[in-house]
Amino acid sequence: MFSFDIKVITQELKELSIINMKIEKIYQRNGEFRFKLYGNGRKDLVIKPGVCLYVTEYPKPAPKNPSGFAMFLRKKLHTLEILDIKQINFDRIVEITLGIRETMYRLIIEFFGQGNMILTDKDYKILSLWKKHHKREVYVGNYYEFPESKNIFTEFKLEGKDREIVKILAVDYNLGGIYAEELCLLSGIDKNSKEVDIEKLKEGIKKLENMKKRVNIVDGVIYPLELSRFKDKEKKYYNSLNEALDEIYGKEELIEEKSIEKKDLKEKIAKYKRIAASQKEAVKKFEEDITKNKELGDLIYLHYQEIEKILEIIKKAKNRNEIIEKTNRQIEIIDPKHLKLNFEKKIVIDISKTLSENAEIYYERSKTAKKKLEGAKSALQKNLEHIETLKKGESEIREIVVRKKRKREWYEKFRWCFSSENFLMLGGKDKKTNEILIKKHMESKDLYLHADIHGAPHIIIKNGKESSEKTLNEAAIFAASFSRAWKEKMAGIDVYWVNPEQVTKSPPSGEYLPTGAFFIKGEKNFIKNVSLSLALGIFENKPMCGPVSAIKANCDRYVEIVQGDEKKEALAKKISKILNYDNLDDIIQVLPSGGSKIERIHQE
């Protein structure tokens, strides 16, 4: 990225409201770091040091084995808020400040050279980094120092410069070759000149600084400005630099990855088909051996007396002609111990053994072939199932080459559920969302509920005054189940409801209400001993968790959950398979705090 690109993208990321969002998880796939954010909806911030950064709409699977650096970042930054993101002095460096209360870290991303990512404390002491750089003394324990740079829009001097102007602008002022040449064109000066009209150049700097953003792609390269040097070139335009970056580095890279994955699957399918063909031949041979050897054993007993006579003649005969003359049967002497008799089929007889022993040899061969047949059939069946699994994966790649992240509704930043009467019930997830819910979303037609326990969310029923007692009771279960009572494994708890005008941020004299806390004026209406029970189903292509009666009314497929000891991640994996919903994060987000377990499964 050029310095201009970084200037534009840092501003756009602020406009995308990543400030005050929290870090949930951090993944590293090769040179790409993905920060999963929550707190203002959910967003994935992609950072590719040396290349670009942007918010993506295209999810990627997490790596099976996270890198040590990613694990360190996750350990230090988990749940911290993004406090600021800024470009350092118009250089190709971005600093992201993260923290909560007294804790603060700085994440420094370098976009020059091969790129780097460095985590420091608030005083810039390096705690960990992606790549060491001993020449610049960038290593753990040292203090990070920003490379010397100049911002052409705030400080511009040419004294003592004896080089072509385009090189001075490109290198000394971090413009890069493309923008340095554009500035020369805007200024009307020769880019190769060593002596230039300073006033013309300053006018050009103003024009460049005030150029209107118009993101476009020319010859596969993204530019946030429409440059005059490309006026005759074919262009593709985008609404924002973030959108263009996500199109090229998010979507196109994902398509390429899927294409490679599809090619690998085709090669695997072809390989296992060859193995299956060989296994089918083996099965056929074993089946033939079973039948053939059993029939040969049976033939010995069928011609038992005749074979005995032949063996007697052979023992007494002086030569082969005498044997043929006396037996009237085609006989082939293989060796002194073995001969071949021609009956319905040719039978090899070992003359040193009894006929019963000869028959048993064939029966044993039949039994051995039968055992081998069972193993071959089992291996073939597993192989065919594996081929079908691979084909299914290939089909999914063909049908969904790129799956955009699901667009989220405004209410998904809260606890939410639609009642069986289709009233929207909302609850806070933390202090901040509790505050937002009451201040911004509670209206006079709503109803307010709260479980009678410390550590419970504020709950509102939108247009609740128009609802019946059924929705009110469901909202009470909703309030009780998402309170601390679930984690404490309590069987039931009281819940009260009031009108919106009774909920105030003004406490009695001498009292203080922290963020997320409100004071209730007047009488509370209690619903006694509300039981804790929930269900989770798929509602309009997204998981919804709430009272069983509400989920049953709105979802064809759902599971009932009760208090238990399973962690959210393990439970989410089970629910994902049962409901055939592959986004584990979505499921985890709607589950209650504390352990749970599946009580019943309801399929359509």
LINHU-V600151 format. One record per residue. N is the residue number from 1. PHI is phi in whole degrees, -180 to 180 (* if undefined). NEAR is the number of other C-alpha atoms within 12 Angstrom. D_CENTER is the distance of its C-alpha to the mean C-alpha in whole Angstrom. Layout:
# LINHU-V600151
N/PHI/NEAR/D_CENTER
N/PHI/NEAR/D_CENTER
This chain:
# LINHU-V600151
1/*/40/26
2/-81/36/30
3/-58/41/31
4/-63/39/32
5/-61/41/28
6/-67/40/27
7/-59/35/30
8/-72/36/28
9/-69/39/24
10/-64/38/25
11/-69/26/27
12/-64/27/25
13/-64/34/22
14/-66/25/25
15/-67/17/25
16/-81/26/22
17/65/26/22
18/-82/34/20
19/-64/30/23
20/78/27/23
21/-78/36/20
22/-107/34/18
23/-84/35/16
24/-99/29/13
25/-141/30/11
26/-135/33/11
27/-121/37/10
28/-127/33/12
29/-122/23/11
30/57/18/15
31/-95/24/17
32/-115/32/14
33/-109/38/13
34/-118/37/10
35/-102/40/12
36/-89/37/10
37/-110/33/14
38/-145/33/15
39/118/31/19
40/-141/29/20
41/77/28/17
42/-135/34/13
43/-139/34/13
44/-111/36/11
45/-95/43/13
46/-101/34/13
47/-123/41/16
48/-119/34/18
49/-53/34/21
50/83/28/24
51/-125/31/22
52/-171/42/21
53/-145/47/19
54/-171/41/17
55/-95/39/15
56/-107/39/13
57/-103/31/12
58/-115/32/10
59/-73/31/6
60/-130/30/5
61/-66/20/3
62/-72/23/5
63/-66/17/8
64/-69/9/10
65/-121/14/13
66/-65/21/13
67/-73/21/16
68/-63/17/19
69/-66/28/19
70/-64/32/15
71/-64/23/17
72/-66/22/20
73/-60/35/18
74/-62/28/16
75/-62/19/19
76/-82/29/22
77/-105/35/20
78/-55/28/18
79/73/27/19
80/-75/34/21
81/-90/33/22
82/-80/37/22
83/-91/26/26
84/-164/29/26
85/-140/34/25
86/-152/30/28
87/-89/32/29
88/-91/28/32
89/48/25/35
90/54/35/34
91/-99/35/33
92/-87/44/29
93/-136/42/28
94/-119/42/26
95/-117/37/26
96/-110/38/24
97/-97/35/26
98/-129/34/24
99/179/28/26
100/-160/20/27
101/52/11/31
102/-86/10/32
103/-88/21/29
104/-149/26/28
105/-132/33/26
106/-125/37/26
107/-107/40/23
108/-107/40/25
109/-115/42/24
110/-99/39/26
111/-112/31/26
112/-100/25/29
113/60/16/29
114/-85/20/26
115/82/28/25
116/-160/34/24
117/-136/41/22
118/-129/42/25
119/-103/41/24
120/-126/35/28
121/-80/28/30
122/-65/22/31
123/-98/19/34
124/73/26/32
125/-78/25/33
126/-73/28/30
127/-98/29/28
128/-164/34/25
129/-155/32/24
130/-74/35/22
131/-131/25/26
132/-77/22/29
133/-143/20/32
134/-69/11/35
135/-62/8/37
136/-97/15/36
137/58/18/36
138/-100/30/32
139/-155/26/32
140/-58/22/31
141/98/19/34
142/-86/23/35
143/-96/22/35
144/-74/33/33
145/-120/20/35
146/-69/24/34
147/-59/20/36
148/-63/17/39
149/-150/24/39
150/-129/25/40
151/-97/27/40
152/-63/32/42
153/-86/25/42
154/-119/15/43
155/-145/15/45
156/-139/21/47
157/-140/21/50
158/-120/23/51
159/-61/13/54
160/74/9/54
161/-96/18/52
162/-117/15/53
163/-138/20/50
164/-58/23/49
165/-59/34/48
166/-65/34/45
167/-72/27/44
168/-63/34/45
169/-66/36/43
170/-69/30/40
171/-95/27/40
172/-68/28/42
173/-114/34/40
174/60/36/36
175/-78/37/37
176/80/26/36
177/-59/23/38
178/-61/31/37
179/-76/39/37
180/-64/37/41
181/-68/33/42
182/-64/33/41
183/-63/39/43
184/-63/38/46
185/-64/27/46
186/-65/27/46
187/-86/26/49
188/71/22/51
189/-123/27/51
190/-75/23/51
191/-65/29/48
192/-92/19/50
193/-74/19/53
194/-98/21/54
195/-122/21/56
196/-128/26/54
197/-78/19/55
198/-61/20/53
199/-67/16/54
200/-61/20/52
201/-66/33/49
202/-65/26/49
203/-64/21/49
204/-64/27/46
205/-61/32/44
206/-63/20/45
207/-62/22/44
208/-65/30/41
209/-65/25/40
210/-96/14/40
211/-62/22/39
212/-73/14/37
213/-65/25/33
214/-147/22/32
215/-70/29/29
216/-149/32/30
217/-116/28/29
218/-125/24/32
219/52/12/31
220/83/18/28
221/-108/26/28
222/-91/35/27
223/-130/36/30
224/-77/36/30
225/-118/36/33
226/-88/29/36
227/-84/31/38
228/-67/20/41
229/-67/18/41
230/-110/21/39
231/-62/13/41
232/-99/10/42
233/-89/15/38
234/-74/14/36
235/-131/21/33
236/-120/22/30
237/-102/24/29
238/-133/24/27
239/-73/19/27
240/-153/31/25
241/-66/40/24
242/-60/36/21
243/-62/29/20
244/-66/34/22
245/-61/42/20
246/-68/32/16
247/-66/31/18
248/-81/29/19
249/-91/31/17
250/-89/35/13
251/-70/25/15
252/-64/21/17
253/-66/22/15
254/-66/28/12
255/-60/25/15
256/-64/18/17
257/-62/20/14
258/-66/27/14
259/-64/21/18
260/-64/17/18
261/-61/22/16
262/-65/27/18
263/-62/20/21
264/-61/19/20
265/-65/27/20
266/-61/25/23
267/-65/18/25
268/-66/23/23
269/-61/26/25
270/-62/21/28
271/-63/19/28
272/-72/27/28
273/-68/25/30
274/-64/18/33
275/-65/23/32
276/-62/26/33
277/-62/20/36
278/-65/19/37
279/-66/27/37
280/-64/24/38
281/-64/18/41
282/-64/24/41
283/-59/27/41
284/-61/22/44
285/-65/22/46
286/-64/27/46
287/-62/26/47
288/-66/19/50
289/-64/26/51
290/-61/27/51
291/-67/23/53
292/-60/26/55
293/-69/32/56
294/-67/28/57
295/-64/25/59
296/-66/35/61
297/-62/32/61
298/-65/26/63
299/-63/31/65
300/-60/36/67
301/-72/24/68
302/-66/18/69
303/-114/23/71
304/-54/22/72
305/-66/15/76
306/-64/22/76
307/-66/33/74
308/-61/23/76
309/-62/20/79
310/-61/31/77
311/-64/30/76
312/-64/16/80
313/-62/24/81
314/-62/28/79
315/-65/18/80
316/-94/14/84
317/-67/18/84
318/-90/13/85
319/-154/14/83
320/-63/21/80
321/-61/17/83
322/-64/18/84
323/-63/24/81
324/-64/20/80
325/-65/17/84
326/-82/22/84
327/-94/23/80
328/52/18/80
329/-143/23/76
330/-73/22/74
331/-126/29/73
332/-122/22/71
333/-88/23/72
334/-80/15/69
335/-155/13/70
336/-57/14/73
337/-103/17/70
338/-126/20/68
339/-138/25/70
340/-115/26/68
341/-105/31/69
342/-105/24/69
343/-105/22/69
344/-59/16/66
345/-137/18/64
346/-79/21/65
347/-119/34/65
348/-92/30/65
349/-115/37/67
350/-92/27/67
351/-72/26/71
352/-85/16/71
353/-116/17/69
354/-72/18/70
355/-66/31/69
356/-62/25/67
357/-68/18/65
358/-63/30/64
359/-62/30/63
360/-64/25/61
361/-59/25/59
362/-67/31/58
363/-64/27/57
364/-65/21/55
365/-62/26/53
366/-64/28/52
367/-66/23/51
368/-63/21/49
369/-63/28/48
370/-65/27/46
371/-63/19/44
372/-65/23/43
373/-62/27/42
374/-61/21/40
375/-65/19/38
376/-66/27/38
377/-65/26/37
378/-62/18/34
379/-65/23/32
380/-64/27/33
381/-63/22/31
382/-62/19/28
383/-65/27/28
384/-65/25/28
385/-64/18/25
386/-64/23/23
387/-62/26/24
388/-64/21/23
389/-63/19/20
390/-64/27/19
391/-64/25/21
392/-63/19/19
393/-62/24/16
394/-64/26/18
395/-65/18/19
396/-64/19/15
397/-66/26/15
398/-65/20/18
399/-77/13/18
400/-127/18/15
401/-64/26/15
402/-136/24/13
403/-111/25/11
404/-68/20/12
405/-61/22/10
406/-64/22/13
407/-70/18/16
408/-97/20/17
409/-78/15/20
410/-60/15/22
411/-78/27/23
412/-74/32/19
413/-76/28/20
414/-112/39/22
415/-68/41/23
416/-151/43/24
417/-168/49/25
418/-92/42/27
419/-71/40/31
420/-65/27/32
421/-101/28/35
422/71/27/32
423/-95/29/32
424/-81/35/29
425/-105/46/29
426/-125/46/27
427/-143/49/27
428/-74/39/26
429/-100/36/23
430/-157/25/25
431/-58/23/28
432/-66/26/27
433/-72/30/26
434/-62/32/29
435/-65/28/31
436/-63/28/29
437/-58/38/29
438/-75/38/33
439/-72/24/34
440/-104/14/33
441/-118/30/32
442/-83/33/35
443/-123/22/38
444/-62/23/41
445/-84/20/40
446/-85/31/37
447/-125/41/38
448/-112/44/37
449/-132/45/36
450/-157/46/35
451/-72/41/35
452/-84/29/38
453/-158/23/36
454/-73/18/35
455/97/26/32
456/-132/36/31
457/-79/45/29
458/-74/52/31
459/-124/49/31
460/-129/50/33
461/-107/47/33
462/-65/36/33
463/56/27/37
464/-62/36/37
465/-68/22/41
466/-94/19/41
467/-85/25/39
468/-97/19/41
469/-64/19/41
470/-62/20/38
471/-66/34/36
472/-61/43/37
473/-68/36/37
474/-65/45/33
475/-66/54/33
476/-65/49/35
477/-63/43/32
478/-58/52/29
479/-66/50/31
480/-68/47/32
481/-71/51/29
482/-98/50/27
483/-95/42/29
484/-63/29/30
485/-60/35/32
486/-64/37/29
487/-64/26/28
488/-81/25/32
489/59/26/32
490/-79/24/35
491/-76/20/36
492/-158/27/37
493/-157/33/37
494/-78/31/40
495/-132/39/38
496/-119/33/40
497/-132/37/40
498/-144/34/42
499/-84/30/42
500/-55/34/40
501/-68/24/44
502/-84/26/44
503/-96/32/41
504/-139/23/42
505/-95/22/41
506/-100/18/44
507/-81/17/45
508/-59/13/49
509/-55/8/51
510/91/7/50
511/-106/12/46
512/-125/14/43
513/-110/18/40
514/-73/15/37
515/-56/18/33
516/91/26/32
517/-103/31/36
518/-138/30/38
519/-107/27/42
520/-102/26/43
521/-95/19/46
522/80/14/49
523/-80/14/48
524/-101/23/45
525/-101/23/45
526/-94/21/43
527/-112/27/42
528/-81/18/43
529/47/21/40
530/-76/31/37
531/-75/32/35
532/-103/39/32
533/-159/43/30
534/-138/40/26
535/-139/45/24
536/-132/53/21
537/-139/44/21
538/-101/36/19
539/-121/28/21
540/50/17/21
541/66/22/17
542/-148/34/16
543/-71/41/16
544/-130/46/20
545/-122/46/22
546/-176/49/25
547/-56/44/29
548/-57/38/29
549/-64/31/32
550/-71/38/29
551/-67/35/26
552/-61/31/29
553/-72/26/30
554/-111/31/27
555/-128/33/25
556/-76/23/26
557/-118/32/23
558/-161/39/23
559/-123/41/23
560/-91/35/26
561/-124/36/25
562/-129/34/27
563/-63/34/27
564/-162/22/27
565/-118/20/25
566/-77/22/22
567/-74/21/19
568/-55/29/16
569/-62/26/13
570/-66/21/16
571/-66/34/17
572/-62/35/14
573/-63/24/13
574/-66/27/16
575/-64/40/16
576/-57/28/13
577/-69/19/15
578/-65/24/18
579/-94/31/17
580/55/21/15
581/-125/26/13
582/-91/25/9
583/-94/29/7
584/-63/26/8
585/-59/32/9
586/-59/33/11
587/-69/34/13
588/-58/32/13
589/-64/30/15
590/-98/38/17
591/-76/46/19
592/-73/47/22
593/-73/32/22
594/99/26/24
595/-72/26/23
596/-146/36/23
597/-154/32/24
598/-82/30/24
599/-97/20/27
600/-147/19/27
601/-119/23/25
602/-122/23/27
603/-106/17/26
604/-62/14/27
